[in-house]
Amino acid sequence: MKWFKKILLLGLVLSCFLTTACSNLTKEANQKDTWAKIKKRGSLVIGLDDTFVPMDFRQKDGQLVGYDVDLAKAVCKNLGLKADFQTIDWSMKETELRNGTIDVLWNGYSVTSQRKKKVAFSRSYLRNRQVLVVKKSSGIKSFAQMKGQTIGAQSGSTAQIWLDGSQKVIKPKSKVLYDTIPSAFLDLNAGRIKGILLDETYAEYYIKHEADSKSYQVILNKEVPEDLFAVGMRKGDKNLKKKINQALAELQADGTLAKINQKWFGQKSNYLGKVD
């Protein structure tokens, strides 16, 4: 009995310690400006999921490429910094940012009201939306037809946030969360799920490069709100936010942003959202 009480007391002390530490880290992230530290280091540590095509992904030789890789490198060059890409567990992204393991989140990171409570966002630089991908053989042609079916989504993604929200567009029987989208496609092909909710940018690029690309159906729904991609950073990093916004504006003005859009999406978009 004495041992039990000691273990219980130790657990309570540890819990209080962790709660206090977490609170202190959050307070520091919301107040401390780390631009001087980043500038002195000479590099910007960028957190990403390296399986998110075409934003950030690895080629067969292991080289990291993608839309966001190109844009981040261009911004860092403008700022006189080296882009230091770090692969992270995407479901823990805001925690990694708060703890200072990384400086920014730059990986098709959608602006949401929920995320705004935790992080600061740069100007948005790319429009996106959530789509439903199914096998054509399933006969499913609308979001409504997913009723009673199992749907897949990436853990911690905008798709999961939207699914779990107050939306009334899609009502599947159950939901399976995956660490990566390729894992969801494996289950879709095996018939273990009937659809995947994911970013349109990912869906279009991924399917285009699959050998059986014609076997998939991408379904849109006008009631699904548009996404905007932006760079996420700690709320205390006001100087970093200002400098990234300025760099994005200069890349838009000199045509670099348009060239990156043309390279990855074949469209002459030069979109850049307003300063928040």
N, C-alpha and C positions, 0 to 999 in steps of 0.2 A: 504493500500500500504506500509506504514511504517513497519507494522508487517511482511509483506512478505519479505521486504528487510532485516529485522533483522534475520528472520529464514534462509534466503539464506546465510547471512554472517556467522551465527552460523554453518550452514552446511559446509561451506567452511573451517572454522577454524577447525572443528572436522575432516574433511577429511584430512587436512594437518597434524594434530596431529597423526592420525592413520597411515598415510603413513610414517611419521618420525619414529614412534614407531616400525612399521613393519621392516623398514630399519635397525634400531638399533639392533633389535632382530636377523635379518639375519646376520648382521656383527658380532655380538657376537657369534652366533652359528658357524660361519666359522673360528673364531679366538681363542675362549676360550677353554682351555683344562680342563675338569671337573673331571679327574681321581682322584685327591686328594679329592675332595668333595664326589665322589662316594665311595671311599675307607673308608673315615671317617664315612659316613652314614652306611656302611656295607651291602648295598643292591644295586642291579641293577634293575631299573624300566623298565620293558619290555612292550612295546605297542603291542597289538594284537587284532585280530578279533576272538572272541571265538566261531565262527560257522564254522571255516575253517577246516573240517576234511580232512585228519587225522593229520594235523599240530598242531592245537590248537582248542579244542572243549570241551564242557561240557557233562558229562554223566548225566543220569537221576537224580542222587543224587546231581547234581550241581558241582561235582568235575571236575576241569580243567585237561585234559589229552591231549596227542598228541606227535607226533614226535618232534616238536620244543620245547614242554614243557620239554621232557626228555633231549634233547640236551642242552637247556638253563640251566637247573638245573645242568647238568654235568660240563658245562663251568664255571658257577658261583661257584660251589664247588671247582673247580681247582683254581679259583681266590680268594677264601676265602670270597665270597659274598653270600647273600641270593637273590634268584630270586623272584622279586616282580612283578607279572603279573598284568597288567592293561588293561582292555577292553576299546578300543577306537572306534570312528567312523572311519572306514578304509578309507573313502574318504577324511578325514582330517589328515591323518597320518603324512605327512611331516610337517604340521603346528604344530601338537602336539610336534613333535620332536624339531623343531626350537624354540618353545616357552619354552622348558625345562620341559614340563609336564611329559615326559618320557625320558629315556636315550638312548634307542635303539628301533628299529623296528625288531621284530623277529617272523615272521608269514608267512612262504612261500613267502618271499619278493624277487621278481625277480629283477635281475640286468638289468637295461636298460640305454641307453645313456641319455634319458630324466631325469631319476632319479639321474644319476651321477652328474647332474648339481646342485642338491639340497642337496644330502647326500653323505657320504663316505660309502663304503662297505667293509665288512670283506672278507676273502677268501670264495669262494662259497663252499657249503658243500653238495649240492644235485642237480642232474640234473632233469629237468622237461620240459614239452612242453604243448602247448595249443591244446585242442581237441574239437571236436563238438559232443555234445550229443543230440540225437533225439529219438523219439519213433519209434520203428520198424514199427508200423502200418502206419507211415507217408510215407513210401516208399523212404525216402531220404537216399541216400547211399554215397554222396560225398559233399564236400564243395560247389561245383558249383551248386548243386541242391537247395541250399538255396536262389538262386536268386529269387527275388519277394516275399520272405517270411520274417517273423519277427523273429529276433534273440535276445536272452537275454544274459546279461553279468553283472558281479558285478561292481558297480560304483567304479572307482579308481583302478581297477584291471589291470594286464598285458593284459588280454583279451581286455579290453576297449581301452587301449593304442594302441594295435596292430590293432584292428578294425578301429580306427580313423586315423591310419597312412597311409602310401603310399602303403600298401599291395593291391594286385590285385587278391588274392586267393578266397575271399568270398565277394559277393556283395548282401547283403540282402536288402529288400525293406525298412525296418525300424529296429530300435534297441530300446530295452527296458533295462534300467539300474536298478539294484536291490541293496538294501543295503546288502543283504545276498544271497548266492547261494540257500539255501533251498526255499526261496521265488520264485526264478526263476524256480525251479523244480515243485512248486505248479502250476505255470502258464503253464509250459510245459505239465503237466498231465491234465490240464483243457483245453488244446488246444488253449490257448491265445497267445502262441508263438510256433514256430516250431522247435527251437533248442536253445541250450545254448553253448556258447564258454567259456571254463574254463580250469583250470589246470588239467592235466592228473592225478596227484596224488590225487586230490580231487574227480574227476569223478570216478575213479576206486574204491576208498574206499567207497564213498557214495553209488554208485549203488550196490556194493557187499552186503551192509547191508540193502538194501531195500527189502521189501517182494515181490515186483513185479520186481525184478532185471532183469529178462529175457525180460521185455518189452522195455528195452532201447538198443540203439545202439551207441557205441562209435566209432567215425570216425576220422581217422588220415589223415594227409596230409604232404607229405615230404617237401613241400615248406614253411611250418610253421617253423620258427626258434626255436631252442632249448632254453629253459629257464635255468637259473642257480639261485638257491636260496642262499641268503647270509644275513648277519646281517647288517641292516642300522643304521648309527649313524651320529651325527653332524660332519662336516668337521674339526672342531677345536679339536675334541677328538682323537688326534693322539696316545696318550698313551693307551687309551681304545681300539682302533683298533689293536694296536700292541699286547696287552695282550690277546684279544679275539683270534687273529690269532695264537698266541703261544699255547693257551689252546686247540684250535681245532686240532693243529698238535699233541699235546700230547695225545688227545683222539683218534686220528687216530692210533698213534703208539702203544697205550696200548690195542687196540681192542674195546674200548667203542663205537666208531662211527659205526663200523661194527655191533655190537650187537644191536644198536638202529635201524639201517637199517633192520636187520633181524626181529626184533620185529614188526615193522610197515609195512614193505613191503615184507617180506619173501624172500629177496634177500641178497646175501653176498657182498653188495657194501661197499667199504671203500674209496669212492671218496672224494677228497679234492682238490679244485682248487689252483692255484698258488697265491702267495702274489702279490697284486696289487701295 
